[in-house]
Amino acid sequence: MSILVSVSKTNLKLNIKMKSKDDSPFNDKKLIYALLQLREKNVNEFYDTVYAAMAAHPDLAVDDEADPIKKLEALRRMRKHYEGREDFEKCAFIRDLVRKIEVKNAEEWRRKNNISL
């Protein structure tokens, strides 16, 4: 599986090759380094790059094993950024991702604690 994220404004192209769909691109050191550099240089382009990756592969944002609290906090900061730019289409997409992450994690918590509805 390969993930290609290309943002024309920044000329940033990331091609992350994963051995299987269970590999997380978020553990790729090159990706993390490139994003950290971009965040320092231009916050708008950083958020646009992250958004492009999530829009292309929303299932990775939901299913990644990263701490869900940290994911939700990051998504809320991202949504606030786009609210400030009045980019409400992106806000709606992020809102939907937040909901999916919340539902997924509630289901996992119920399973782990043997709670059925």
C-alpha positions as CSV (number, residue, x, y, z in Angstrom):
1,M,0.0,0.0,0.0
2,S,1.3,3.4,-0.9
3,I,0.1,6.8,0.3
4,L,1.0,9.8,-1.9
5,V,0.3,13.3,-0.5
6,S,1.0,16.2,-2.8
7,V,0.3,19.8,-2.0
8,S,1.0,22.1,-4.9
9,K,1.5,25.3,-2.9
10,T,4.4,23.8,-1.0
11,N,5.7,21.5,-3.6
12,L,5.8,18.9,-0.8
13,K,5.3,15.4,-2.0
14,L,5.3,12.5,0.4
15,N,5.2,9.0,-0.8
16,I,4.9,6.6,2.1
17,K,5.1,2.9,1.2
18,M,3.7,0.6,3.7
19,K,4.2,-3.2,3.8
20,S,0.6,-3.8,4.7
21,K,-2.6,-1.8,5.4
22,D,-1.8,-2.4,9.1
23,D,1.4,-0.3,9.0
24,S,0.9,3.2,10.1
25,P,2.3,6.0,8.0
26,F,2.3,8.1,11.1
27,N,5.3,6.1,12.4
28,D,7.4,7.1,9.3
29,K,10.3,9.3,10.5
30,K,10.6,11.1,7.2
31,L,7.0,12.0,7.2
32,I,7.1,13.3,10.8
33,Y,10.2,15.3,10.1
34,A,8.8,16.9,6.9
35,L,5.6,17.8,8.7
36,L,7.4,19.3,11.7
37,Q,9.5,21.4,9.4
38,L,6.5,22.5,7.4
39,R,4.6,23.4,10.6
40,E,7.5,25.7,11.7
41,K,7.6,27.4,8.3
42,N,4.0,27.8,7.4
43,V,1.1,26.7,9.6
44,N,-1.5,27.2,6.8
45,E,0.4,24.9,4.5
46,F,1.0,22.4,7.3
47,Y,-2.8,22.1,8.0
48,D,-3.5,21.9,4.3
49,T,-1.0,19.1,3.9
50,V,-2.4,17.1,6.8
51,Y,-6.0,17.8,5.6
52,A,-5.1,16.5,2.1
53,A,-3.7,13.3,3.6
54,M,-6.8,12.8,5.8
55,A,-9.1,13.6,2.9
56,A,-7.4,11.0,0.7
57,H,-7.3,8.3,3.4
58,P,-9.8,9.1,6.2
59,D,-9.8,5.5,7.3
60,L,-6.2,5.8,8.4
61,A,-7.0,8.8,10.6
62,V,-9.8,6.8,12.3
63,D,-8.1,3.4,12.5
64,D,-4.6,4.5,13.5
65,E,-3.6,3.2,16.9
66,A,-2.4,6.6,18.1
67,D,-3.9,7.9,21.4
68,P,-7.4,8.8,20.5
69,I,-7.4,11.8,23.0
70,K,-4.4,13.3,21.2
71,K,-6.0,12.7,17.8
72,L,-9.2,14.4,18.9
73,E,-7.3,17.3,20.4
74,A,-5.3,17.7,17.1
75,L,-8.4,17.6,15.0
76,R,-10.1,20.2,17.2
77,R,-7.1,22.5,16.8
78,M,-7.3,21.9,13.1
79,R,-11.0,22.6,12.9
80,K,-10.5,25.8,14.8
81,H,-7.8,26.8,12.3
82,Y,-10.2,26.3,9.4
83,E,-13.0,28.1,11.2
84,G,-10.8,31.1,11.4
85,R,-10.3,30.9,7.7
86,E,-14.0,30.3,7.2
87,D,-13.3,27.1,5.3
88,F,-16.5,25.4,6.6
89,E,-16.3,22.5,4.1
90,K,-13.1,21.3,5.8
91,C,-14.6,22.0,9.2
92,A,-17.5,19.6,8.3
93,F,-15.1,16.9,7.2
94,I,-13.0,17.2,10.4
95,R,-16.2,17.2,12.5
96,D,-17.2,13.9,10.8
97,L,-13.8,12.4,11.4
98,V,-14.0,13.4,15.1
99,R,-17.4,11.6,15.3
100,K,-16.0,8.5,13.7
101,I,-13.1,8.4,16.1
102,E,-15.3,8.9,19.1
103,V,-17.7,6.1,18.0
104,K,-14.8,3.7,17.2
105,N,-13.2,4.3,20.6
106,A,-16.5,4.0,22.5
107,E,-17.1,0.7,20.8
108,E,-13.6,-0.6,21.7
109,W,-14.0,0.6,25.3
110,R,-17.4,-1.3,25.6
111,R,-15.8,-4.4,24.1
112,K,-12.8,-4.3,26.5
113,N,-15.1,-3.8,29.5
114,N,-17.7,-6.4,28.4
115,I,-20.5,-3.8,28.2
116,S,-23.3,-4.3,25.7
117,L,-26.0,-1.9,24.8
